[in-house]
Amino acid sequence: MSPLPGRRDEEDLLNSLLSALRRGRPALVGVHGPPGIGRSALLDRAAALAERAGVRTVAAQACREETDLPHGVAEQLHAALGTGRQPADLCRALLAAAREQPLLVVVDDVQWADTPSLRALQALARRLAGTSLMLLTARSDALPPGPDDRIEPCPLTDGHAVARHTLDLGPLTQDAVGEILGRAWGTAVDPGFREAAAQAVEGNPMVLRSVVRRFGRHGWRPWVDHLPHLTDSAAEAVRERTLRTLAMLPEELLDVLRVVAAAGEDCSTGMIASLAEPRTTGAARALTLLSGTGLLTPGPRPAFREPKAAEAVLARLSTERREELHARAADWAHRWAVPDSGVARMLLGARVLGAAWAVDVLRREAARCRLAGKRAAAARLLQRALREPMPPPLRVRLLTELSAAVLLSEPEAADRHLRQALLVPADAGAGPFWVRAAELLVARGDVVAAQPLIAQCIGRTEPGSADRAALRALYWLAEQSQPEAAHELDRPPVDELPELPEQPAEAAAAAWRTALLGRDVDRARQLARAALGPEARPVVPPTLQVAACHALVLSGDFAEARAALDRVLVYAEHTDSRAVAGLALLVAGLTELRRERPEAATVALARAQEVMPPHCWHPLMTPGLVALMALRYLERGDRAAAGRSLALARPAGAEGGLAWAYLLYTRGRVRLAGGQREEALADLLECGRLLLARRVTNPALLPWRSAAALAHGPAPDCPVAAGLLAEERRLALAWGAPGVVTESLLGTLTGGRLHHTHPDAGAPASWQYRQALVALGTAPFSGHRTIDSLLGSGATAARPAPAKPPAARVPGPPHGLTDAELRVAALAADGMANRAIAAELQVTLRTVELHLTKAYRKLGIRGRPQLATALDSPEHPLPMEHS
């Protein structure tokens, strides 16, 4: 078995030459190859073969340190011969030894031989004819010979008098690599590992031996499980080989390598001639020489075989020289119309140029990287662009683009870039970019940090402009989500939104606020449609459009809301606004749940998780996605899956927002479905507390009161449950959206799910139904003329039909009760507190107390517990609403 796997042909040639040498035929053999390819190992093998064949061997090793030492190689050969002659007599001494016995002269790394020794070897080669001497030399391709360095036989002798051979050693084959690995571990090597190893080391024996040694030190085996270790080990070995090769190169060739390393695959001979200026060899010749080192690939477009080698070349430069080289390369590439990808790559390592074209190139290439899904590369390009001087509006825009690039990998960094964008001192020209940065902050849920920054930007925009209106609307949208989150000293004063704004952006925020308050469904619709109209869309940020769509969802206009959400999604995808798209998909999922389309809701929520994975949301928004996923399972009747979904909630930093209220409501319903009434009641009441703290009273958002009533117990003798149900029905009627009114008048919760039940036509009116009529009588007019229009098409049959038209009643208050006293009494019977009654009727607390005192006296009762029974008496008709 040969000790040199993969070198069988070379060994056979050397064996044949040694056999011919014994018969008196001389030979001149040169071994060439890149560093680490195994030249020295082949020379050692030749010496061993010579000893076996009975040929005497003398050897010398040239080295760089002795290049300037005269006769250094000659002295080594004299010592091997055992002669005491002068170094200058080397040629004569070797010829004399060959006359006595066939002689093999071996000189390794002849490229480092001193000049006198080299001249002696050249003289020896010219005198080989007719001798029994074989001259075997090895030379690294890293330093090809010059015209005066070649070792050749005498040109006047017969071509057959001296056997002349040049051995160019190439990379090892995959089988040879496998054989070396098998010998190292004494076992067969995994085929996958063998193939990967051959590719990683590029057939270089020195790199392969380095990898084997590193594996041995760490106790790793040649298995596919250790492929990452193989890659790292090969890269480190390549770096070490590169450093050794660089130490051999002259400065002129090093300059060429540096230009190639800086320019990368876009390097050309023209760039090398301009930047490196190789005067001695020229650019083309320098590339030819360097391709022999194994560092560069051959051809007109030079490139490093291994990225680690390029890094090692540049690492030898100081930071200033390295950045200057990249800057010169980028400037040359820009002037010669190199593609943006190449120029941008050079700019990444360059110093600040102060040129506008550099920012343009980096931005264009970053946009292409984002479209290709290379977000990390896009982020690096934008970060480099931000080092250049630029107008403030452009800086705001770049920071916003950088935020989008890093959102998936570093969501906190994305918010930080948006906050920096809002802090950039600029004039009103930055208004559109401030609006975009602000809406992305709000869409992701970082409303606490957004509020004071948006307030500052409002003061820098033009009064009455669309940008100021959009920023003001975003400010109040954030305020509604997290009231007074920022200290008042940190927030510049911002004007309140008018009830009927003229600007479409403000109309969107006003629609959302009106819907949350649950007071005027027609006005909420009007405001939402004003924000979503064709003429308004260009000036209304998509985040505000989503808020307007949510208002339409609460008003029951599902189809209209879904169509507008689809438009927002198209825009968000086109502009890479993932936070906006995620928010729109959450509202779309909620819309489909309200429409009782769980499959469509599943699709929307799955897309939301794909566009905005849970870790990308701000902690204040994370519970919203979890809650909607759990609601989807609950509506399907899968309580176990809903519980597992809720277990994904991470409460740290999430408490207090509207999304947390959604989570509490959902968790309460899940616990209620599982029979955990006390835990469910705690969740639902906490949900109500959070909503009421924001003045969110609309049951269309979250019907927590009816769920809490069921957690209390649905029996009519439970005054708290009765009060909660009555309050929800009253608020639903005040809002006036048909869907929520139907749910509140006819809805009950069973097993955690919402069911609508209708009384039989002949059944007596229940206490819940009578309370609903009381709530209807005391609610403000909402634009609907009949209960049938509120309850829907099926409600008419559900209500008991009177046998004959009721007789006309002579107006006049019974027992001396005035309309005001009866109205207050009816609300109190519903379970409303005195302060709530005062707020509803817009009177003082003292007025409510006086009306109740008079009502108790006139009705002959002692207090509130008897009030509902007294008002149910036919002798006490309800006050009529006068139009």
ZALO-547638 format. One record per residue (C-alpha): residue in one letter; x, y, z. Coordinates in steps of 0.02 Angstrom, whole numbers, plus 32768, in hexadecimal, padded with zeros to 4 digits. Example, Ala and Ser with C-alpha at 12.3 -4.5 7.8 and 13.67 -1.06 7.14 Angstrom:
REM residues 2
A82677F1F8186/S82AC7FCB8165/
***
This chain:
REM residues 883
M800080008000/S804680A97FCE/P80628127805A/L802781AF7FE1/P7F7081907FB3/G7F4281DC7F0D/R7FF781E87ECD/R8008813D7E7C/D803081817DCE/E80BA81F17E11/E810581617E74/D810580EF7DDC/L815F81747D75/L81E4818D7DFB/N81FE80D17E0A/S821980C07D4F/L829281537D4D/L82F681087DDC/S82FF80607D81/A833D80BA7CE5/L83BA811A7D50/R840880787D87/R841E804E7CD0/G847A80F27CB4/R83F081667C75/P83EB820F7CCF/A834B826F7CF6/L8314831E7D20/V826D83257D7E/G821383BE7DC0/V817F83B07E39/H810884437E39/G8068846C7E98/P801384E77F0C/P804084EF7FC5/G800B84568028/I7FEC83E77F91/G807083677FC7/R811083947F68/S8182836F7FFC/A812882CB8021/L814582937F6E/L81FF82BE7F7A/D820D8259801B/R81B881C97FC3/A823481D67F33/A82C681CB7FAD/A8279812F7FFA/L826380E07F4F/A8317810B7F23/E835880B67FBF/R82F4801B7F94/A833A801F7EE2/G83EE80307F1F/V840180E57EE6/R8461815C7F57/T840081F77F8B/V843B82A37FC1/A83BA83277FF0/A83AE83DF801D/Q8321844E805A/A831F85048025/C82C785818096/R82958635808D/E8303866A811D/E83A1862E80C2/T837986778018/D83FC86FC802F/L847D8685807B/P84F886567FEF/H8512859C7FCE/G849385688054/V844A84DB7FEB/A84F584AB7FA8/E853984948057/Q84A784208084/L84CE83B37FEB/H858983B18010/A8562837980C1/A84F482ED807E/L858082B68008/G860082B98093/T867D831B802B/G86E683A7806A/R86E7840B7FCA/Q86BB84C27FBB/P860484EC7F9B/A863285327EF0/D866984837EBB/L85BA84397ED3/C859E840A7E1D/R864783B17E10/A862B83557EB6/L857F83147E84/L85BB82D87DD9/A864D827F7E2A/A85D882277EA5/A856581F17E17/R85F6819D7DBC/E8610812D7E53/Q855781017E72/P84AD81377E2A/L847F81D57E86/L83D7822B7EAC/V83E782E47ED7/V834B832A7F2D/V833083E47F4C/D828C841C7F9B/D824284CD7F8E/V82C084FD7F0B/Q826785A47EF8/W82C285DA7F98/A836E859E7F61/D83FA861E7F6E/T843E865D7EC9/P84E986057ECD/S8499855E7EF7/L841485767E71/R849C859B7DF0/A84F684FB7E25/L845784957E0F/Q843984E27D64/A84EC84B57D33/L84D084047D71/A843083F37D08/R848E84257C6A/R850F839B7C8A/L849983097CAE/A84B082B47C06/G851982177C13/T8512820E7CD1/S84B581A27D4F/L846982367DAA/M83B482687DC4/L838D831A7DFB/L82E383287E52/T82A783D57E88/A820484187ED0/R81C284C87EB6/S8126851E7EFD/D80B0856B7E7F/A80A185FD7EF6/L8148863A7EAD/P815686027DF7/P8207860B7DB2/G824586A17D53/P82A586967CAF/D834B86837D0C/D830C86067D8E/R82E385717D21/I834384CF7D34/E834E847F7C87/P83C084037C2D/C843D843B7BAB/P83DF846C7B0E/L846C84277A9F/T845D83747ADC/D83ED82F17A91/G833C82FD7AD4/H834082457B03/A83E582517B60/V838F82947BFD/A82E182617C37/R828583057C55/H81E383067CBB/T817783867D15/L80FB83467D97/D806B83BF7DB7/L8016837F7E53/G7F5983967E54/P7ED983847EDF/L7EB482DC7F2A/T7E1E827B7EED/Q7D8D82507F5E/D7DC8819C7F6B/A7E7681D77FA0/V7E2A82478025/G7DC381B48064/E7E5E8146806A/I7EBD81C780D2/L7E2B81DA814A/G7E19811D8158/R7ED0810B8185/A7EC381948208/W7E3181418263/G7E54808D8234/T7DA4807481F4/A7D378094815E/V7CF981478150/D7C4581798137/P7C2D819E807C/G7BD3824180A1/F7C61827C8110/R7CE28247808E/E7C8B82AA8005/A7C7883438075/A7D2E833880AB/A7D6E832F7FF8/Q7D0983C97FCD/A7D398429806A/V7DF68410805A/E7DF3841C7F9B/G7E6483847F90/N7EF383DA7FEA/P7F54835B8055/M7F9883DD80CD/V7EEA842180F2/L7EAA83708105/R7F3383438182/S7F0B83E081E5/V7E5383AD81ED/V7E8182FE8225/R7EF0834282B0/R7E6783B682EF/F7DE8832982EE/G7E6282BE834F/R7E7E834483D3/H7DC4835683F3/G7D99829E83E7/W7D2382B58353/R7CFF822582DD/P7CED822E821F/W7C3082298223/V7BB0829781CE/D7B7A82D88278/H7C2083358280/L7C12838D81D8/P7C09843A822B/H7CAE84138282/L7CF583DE81DA/T7CC68484818B/D7D1284E98218/S7DB18481821B/A7DCA8490815F/A7DAF854C8164/E7E30855F81EE/A7EAC84F3818E/V7E92855B80F1/R7EB385F88154/E7F5585B18198/R7F8D857A80EA/T7F63862780A6/L7FCE867B8128/R8061860B80FD/T804A862F8045/L803F86E9805F/A80E386E780BA/M813786AB8019/L80EE872F7FA3/P814087D27F71/E80E788747F9C/E80B088937EEA/L804E87EF7EE3/L8009880F7F91/D7FC088B47F51/V7F6A88557EC5/L7F2287D97F42/R7EE188677FAE/V7E8588B67F1C/V7E38880D7EF0/A7E0587F57FA6/A7DB688A17FB0/A7D5B889A7F09/G7D2287E57F13/E7CD787937E7B/D7CC688397E20/C7D8288527E18/S7DCF88657D6C/T7E7B887D7D21/G7E4F89337D03/M7E2A894F7DBB/I7ECA88F67DED/A7F31895F7D74/S7EE389FE7DB8/L7EE689D97E72/A7F7989617E8C/E7FE889A27DFD/P805689067DEA/R80E289567D85/T815A88C27D84/T80E688377D4A/G8049888E7D0B/A7F9888617D41/A7F8087CB7CCF/R8029877D7CFA/A800D879C7DB4/L7F68873E7DAC/T7FBC86AE7D52/L804086A37DD8/L7FC286AD7E65/S7F5286277E1C/G7FE285B07E37/T7FE085CF7EF2/G7F36857B7F04/L7EEC861B7F4D/L7E97865B7EAF/T7E3086067E2A/P7E7A86167D7B/G7E2886827CF7/P7E0A87387CCA/R7D9887527D62/P7E0687287DF7/A7DB686EC7E97/F7DF186977F35/R7DD085DE7F42/E7DA485F27FF9/P7D53868A804D/K7DC2866D80E5/A7E5A868C8078/A7E1887368043/E7DF5876180F9/A7EA787308128/V7EEE87A0809E/L7E8C883880DA/A7EAB88128192/R7F64883C817A/L7F3588F08152/S7F0D897781D1/T7E5889B081DE/E7E7E8A548187/R7ED88A0380F4/R7E51897F80E2/E7DC389FF80DF/E7E238A6C8065/L7E3F89D97FF1/H7D8589AF7FF2/A7D5A8A657FD3/R7DCE8A6F7F3C/A7D8A89CC7EF9/A7CD58A067F0D/D7CF98AAD7EB9/W7D4D8A567E26/A7CBF89D97E18/H7C3B8A637E1B/R7C948AC57D92/W7CA38A2A7D26/A7BEB89FA7D3C/V7C05895C7DA1/P7B5C89157DD9/D7B1589587E7D/S7B3088B17ED4/G7BED88BE7EBA/V7BFA89777EE5/A7B91895F7F82/R7BFD88CF7FBB/M7C98893D7FAC/L7C4189CC8006/L7C1F895C809C/G7CD8895E80C7/A7CFC8A10808F/R7D138AAE80F3/V7C8F8B3780EA/L7C958B7C8039/G7C1F8C10804D/A7BD78BEE7FA1/A7B1C8BE97F7C/W7B338B5B7EFF/A7B728AE97F8A/V7ACD8AFA7FE9/D7A698ADD7F4A/V7ACA8A3F7F1F/L7AB989F87FCE/R79FE8A1D7FD5/R79DD89CC7F2C/E7A3E89317F58/A79EA89268003/A7940892B7FAF/R7973889D7F3B/C79B188377FCE/R790D884F802B/L78AA88177F93/A7919877D7F89/G78FB87578042/K79AE87838074/R797D87F38104/A7A2187E78163/A7A80882180C9/A7A0488AF80B0/A7A1B88E58165/R7AD988EC8152/L7AC9895680B5/L7A5189D18106/Q7ABD89DF81A2/R7B518A088133/A7AEB8A8980D3/L7ABB8AE08176/R7B748B048196/E7B758B7A8100/P7B3D8C30810E/M7A8E8C4A80C7/P79F68CBE80D6/P798F8CA08175/P78F28C658118/L79598BE080C0/R79A48BAA8166/V78F58B9481AF/R78C58B2B8117/L79608ABD8123/L79448A9D81DC/T78938A6781B5/E78D189F1812C/L795489AB81A3/S78CC89888222/A786C892181A3/A790A88C18176/V7930888A8229/L787E88728268/L787C87B48259/S7926879982A8/E793188298324/P788588758349/E78C788DF83D9/A794C89278366/A78C5894A82E6/D786689B48364/R79088A0A8395/H79288A3E82E1/L78768A8282D3/R788C8AE78371/Q792F8B2C832C/A78D38B5D828D/L78548BC082F1/L78E18C18834F/V793E8C5282B3/P793C8D1182B2/A78F28D44820D/D78758DBD81BF/A77C88D98817E/G78128D4080E7/A782B8CA68153/G77718CA0817C/P77408C0B810D/F77D18BA48151/W77A78BD18205/V76F68B9781E3/R77358AF081A3/A77AA8AD78236/A77218B0582B1/E769F8A918266/L771889FE8266/L773C8A1C831E/V76828A228346/A765A898B82D8/R76DA891E8332/G7692895783D9/D771D89C6841E/V769F8A4F8449/V76F28A8384EC/A77938ABA8496/A77368AFB83FE/Q76C78B7C8453/P77478BFE848D/L77AD8BEB83EE/I77158C02837F/A76E48C9A83E5/Q778E8CE883C3/C77808CC78308/I76D58D188302/G77238DBC8335/R779F8DB482A3/T771C8D9D821B/E76B98E2281BF/P76148E538213/G75808E0F81B4/S75EA8D96814E/A75BB8CE2812E/D765A8CAB8186/R762B8D078226/A757C8CBE8220/A75C18C0F8209/L763B8C228299/R75B58C6A830A/A75418BDA82DE/L75CA8B5B8305/Y75EC8BB283A9/W75388BA283E3/L752E8AF083A1/A75C28AC68411/E75748B2784A1/Q74D38AC38491/S75368A208498/Q759D8A528531/P75588AEF8585/E75D68B6085DD/A76618AE085C5/A76E28B6985B5/H76FA8BEC863B/E76AA8C928610/L77518CEA8621/D77948C7B8595/R77028CA08521/P76ED8D4784CA/P76368D7B84CB/V75D38D368438/D75288D7B8407/E74938D088421/L74428CBC8388/P73A18D148356/E73008CB18358/L72F08CC1829A/P73A08CDA8255/E73BB8D2181A8/Q745E8CC38188/P74448C0C8152/A74D28BCD81C1/E74838C1D825B/A73DB8BD68225/A74258B268232/A745F8B4282E5/A73BA8B958311/A73598B0182C9/W73BC8A898336/R73A38AF583D0/T72E88B0683AE/A72D98A4B8396/L73318A26843A/L72C18AA08497/G722B8A4C8445/R71BE8AE68439/D71938B098382/V71A18A7D8304/D716C8AEB8272/R71F28B6C8296/A72758AE382AA/R72458A9E81FF/Q724B8B4A81B2/L72F88B6D81F8/A733D8AC281C7/R72FD8AD28115/A73478B818108/A73F18B388135/L73E38AA480BE/G73A28AFC8023/P74088AFC7F81/E743A8BB27F94/A746D8B9C804A/R74DA8B02803B/P75778B5C7FFD/V757B8BCC8098/V753F8B50811C/P75CA8ADF815F/P759F8A268150/T75A38A0F820D/L75188A90821D/Q74B98A3A8190/V74C0899A81F5/A747889F8828A/A73EA8A37821C/C73CC898581E0/H73C2894A8294/A733E89CE82B4/L72D989888222/V72EC88DA826D/L72A089198310/S7211896982AF/G71ED88C48258/D722588FA81AA/F729188608192/A7299885680D5/E72C8890D80C6/A734E88FB814B/R7397885F80FC/A73A388B18050/A74018945809B/L747488D080FC/D74A08874805B/R74D48919800E/V7542893E80A4/L759388938096/V75C088AF7FDF/Y76108956800C/A766C890D80A1/E76B48880803B/H76ED88F97FB3/T7744896A8032/D778788DE80A3/S7721891F8136/R7718887E8199/A76D588CD8238/V7646891E81D9/A7621887C817B/G76228819821E/L75AA88948270/A7536888F81D9/L753587D181DB/L750A87CF8295/V7474883F8274/A744787D281DE/G744B8739824D/L73DC879182CB/T736687C1823F/E7354870D8206/L733686D482B9/R72A9875382C7/R726287148223/E72688663826A/R72E2862981E4/P736685CD824A/E73C2858481B4/A73DD86308167/A7413866F8212/T749185E1821C/V74DC86138174/A74E986CA81A6/L753986A5824F/A75B286288202/R75E986AE8186/A75FC87288215/Q767486B2826D/E76D4869A81CB/V76E4875381A8/M77018785825D/P773C86F482C9/P770E87078381/H77BD874083B3/C77B187D4833B/W771F88268394/H773988A08422/P770D884F84C9/L767188BC84D2/M7630886E8430/T766587B88447/P75CA878484AD/G755787BC841F/L7593873583A7/V758D86B18430/A74DD86E48463/L749986DD83B1/M74E686318394/A749685F38435/L73EE86408407/R73F485E58361/Y7408853F83BB/L7382856C8439/E7302859483B1/R732684E8836A/G7303849C8414/D73B78464842E/R73D684A484DF/A7476843E84F5/A74C7848C845B/A749085388496/G74E48518853D/R758584E184E9/S7584857D847E/L756E85EC8518/A760285958569/L766F85EA84E5/A76478695852D/R76DB86EE857A/P7696876B85F7/A773B87C3861B/G7727887485DE/A767F884E858C/E760788838616/G75A0891D8603/G758189288547/L74E5890784E3/A7533886584A8/W7542882D855D/A7488884E8572/Y746987D884E0/L74D387558534/L7479876885DB/Y73CF875B8586/T740386BF8525/R7451866E85BD/G73B586948621/R73478640859F/V73B985A88597/R73B685978655/L72FB85B08656/A72E8852485D7/G734F84B7864B/G72E284DD86E2/Q7363854D8739/R72E685D68762/E734C863487E3/E73E9863C8778/A7381866B86E0/L732986F68740/A73CF873F8778/D7410874386C5/L7371878E867F/L736388158704/E741A884386EB/C73F7884D8630/G736788C38655/R73D3892C86C8/L745689438640/L73D4897385BF/L737789EC8630/A741C8A3F865F/R74288A6C85A6/R736F8A9D85A0/V73508A07852E/T729A89DC854E/N7264899384A7/P723288DC84C1/A725188BE8408/L730B88BE8430/L7306883E84BD/P72608808850D/W72B387EA85B4/R721A881A861B/S71AC878A85DD/A723B870F85F6/A7259875286A5/A719E874586C9/L71A2868D869C/A723B8677870B/H71D686C5879A/G714286558776/P70B4867286FB/A702586648778/P6FB586FE8785/D6FD0870A8840/C7087873D8823/P708287FA8820/V7136880C87E4/A711B879A874E/A707787F18727/G70CD889A872F/L7159886386BB/L70E0881E863A/A707188B78642/E7107892A862F/E714588CA8597/R709B88D18546/R708A898A8567/L713789AE851E/A711389408488/L7073899D8464/A70CF8A42847B/W714F8A0A83F9/G70C689CC8386/A712489508317/P70A888C482EE/G712088358312/V7153886D83BF/V709F889983ED/T706887EB83BA/E70F1879C8422/S70CB880684B9/L700D87ED84B5/L700A8734848A/G70BA86F584B1/T70EE867B8536/L719386258551/T719485678557/G723485068567/G729885A18546/R724385BE849C/L71C48641846C/H71158601843E/H707C8662840B/T6FD686268454/H6F298665842B/P6E918656849E/D6DFD85F48460/A6D7086598416/G6CF8863284A4/A6D7486368533/P6D6886C085B6/A6DEB874885AE/S6E7F871C861B/W6ED287928694/Q6F6487A4861A/Y6EEF87D5858D/R6E96885485FA/Q6F3C889F862D/A6F6D88AA8576/L6ECF890D8554/V6EF9898085E5/A6FA6899A859B/L6F5989BC84F1/G6EE58A3C853B/T6F718A978594/A6FF28A8F8507/P700E8B288497/F6FC78B1E83E8/S70468AC28379/G6FF48ACF82CF/H6F958A2982D3/R6ED98A3382D2/T6EA589898315/I6EE388FB8381/D6EC9888682ED/S6F4B88E68289/L6FC388D2831C/L6FA388198338/G6FAA87E68282/S6F3787828214/G6F1F86F68292/A6EF887658325/T6E48879282F0/A6E0A86E18302/A6E6586D083A5/R6E06875C83F9/P6D588736843F/A6CD6877883C5/P6C4B87DD8418/A6B99879B83FF/K6B5B884883D7/P6BA388F783CA/P6BC489428474/A6B4A89C484AC/A6B828A7884A9/R6BC58AB08550/V6B998B5B8594/P6C3E8BB185B2/G6C658BE18663/P6CDC8BA686EA/P6C958B298769/H6CA18B488823/G6CE88BF287FD/L6D8C8BAD87AE/T6DD48C258730/D6E288BE98690/A6ED28C1786D9/E6EB18BB6877A/L6E738B1D871B/R6F088B2186A5/V6F828B268738/A6F228A9C8790/A6F268A2D86F6/L6FE38A3E86E6/A6FFA8A1A879E/A6F8D897F878E/D700389448704/G708F89418783/M70E889E08750/A71448A3F87D6/N71118AF287FD/R71AF8B3A87AF/A71928AD7870F/I70DE8B158709/A711B8BC8871E/A71988BB28690/E71168B62861F/L70918BE8863A/Q71128C748646/V70D38CB286EF/T71278CC58797/L71368C3A8816/R70CC8C9F888F/T703E8CA9880F/V703E8BEB87FB/E70368BD288B7/L6FA48C4D88C8/H6F428BF8883A/L6F5B8B4C8888/T6F248B898934/K6E838BD188EB/A6E648B348884/Y6E768AC4891D/R6DF98B2E897C/K6D798B3688F0/L6D868A7B88CA/G6D798A4E8981/I6E1989EA8988/R6EB189F189F9/G6F3F89E6897F/R6F9189A788E2/P6F7388E988FB/Q6EB6890588E8/L6EC6897D8857/A6EC4890087C8/T6E2888A9880B/A6DCE894D8821/L6DF889868771/D6DBD88DD8729/S6D0E89018769/P6C96893186DC/E6C5E89C18748/H6D088A13872A/P6D1F8A28866D/L6DC98A5A8628/P6DE38B0C85ED/M6DD18B208531/E6E5D8B6684C2/H6E228C078471/S6E628C2B83C3/
***
